[in-house]
């Protein structure tokens, strides 16, 4: 799967923020925070775009499925190897 360069640039902005947070040995906290933030933002996006209780289960399934695909793709190096930042 090919990702648009503009999309990957946005992704890198989040990763750079997480790396700054993790600099103080808080990699686990950065990971948990970015995951929680994604859930919070996706909930906001869902509700802001007319999401309702009736289609909430489908939205949860969609977002969980997308996260799973992203995680597996990155573990498999689809975009490139995931490497520890050099400091």
C-alpha positions in Angstrom: 0.0 0.0 0.0 1.3 3.4 -0.9 0.7 6.4 1.3 0.6 10.0 0.0 3.7 12.0 1.1 1.4 14.6 2.6 -0.2 12.0 4.8 3.2 10.6 5.9 4.3 14.2 6.7 1.3 14.5 9.1 2.1 11.2 10.7 5.7 12.3 11.2 4.5 15.4 13.1 2.8 13.2 15.6 5.8 10.9 15.9 8.1 13.8 16.5 5.9 15.0 19.3 5.8 11.5 20.8 9.6 11.3 20.5 10.0 14.6 22.4 7.7 13.3 25.1 9.7 10.1 25.3 13.1 11.8 25.6 12.8 11.8 29.4 12.4 8.0 29.5 8.7 8.2 29.1 8.3 6.1 26.0 5.5 4.0 27.6 3.6 7.2 28.6 4.1 8.7 25.1 2.8 5.5 23.5 -0.2 5.4 25.8 -0.9 9.1 25.4 -0.8 9.0 21.6 -3.1 6.0 21.6 -5.6 7.7 24.0 -5.4 10.9 22.0 -6.2 9.1 18.8 -9.3 7.5 20.5 -10.3 10.9 21.9 -9.9 12.7 18.6 -11.7 9.9 16.6 -14.6 10.0 19.1 -14.8 13.8 18.6 -14.6 13.4 14.9 -17.3 10.7 14.9 -19.7 12.8 17.0 -18.9 16.0 15.1 -19.8 14.4 11.8 -23.2 13.2 13.0 -22.3 9.9 14.6 -25.1 8.5 16.8 -25.6 5.7 19.3 -27.1 3.7 16.5 -23.9 3.6 14.4 -21.4 3.8 17.3 -20.6 0.1 17.2 -19.8 0.3 13.5 -17.6 3.3 14.1 -15.7 1.4 16.9 -15.2 -1.6 14.6 -13.9 0.7 11.9 -11.4 2.6 14.0 -10.2 -0.6 15.8 -9.7 -2.3 12.4 -7.8 0.7 11.0 -5.5 0.8 14.1 -4.9 -2.9 13.7 -4.0 -2.5 10.0 -1.7 0.5 10.9 0.1 -1.4 13.7 0.6 -4.6 11.6 1.8 -2.6 8.6 4.3 -0.7 10.7 5.5 -3.9 12.4 6.0 -5.5 8.9 7.9 -2.4 7.7 5.4 -1.5 4.9 6.4 2.1 4.9 9.9 1.5 6.1 11.7 0.1 9.1 10.6 1.4 12.5 13.8 2.5 14.1 14.8 3.9 17.4 15.4 7.7 17.0 19.0 8.7 17.0 19.8 11.3 19.6 
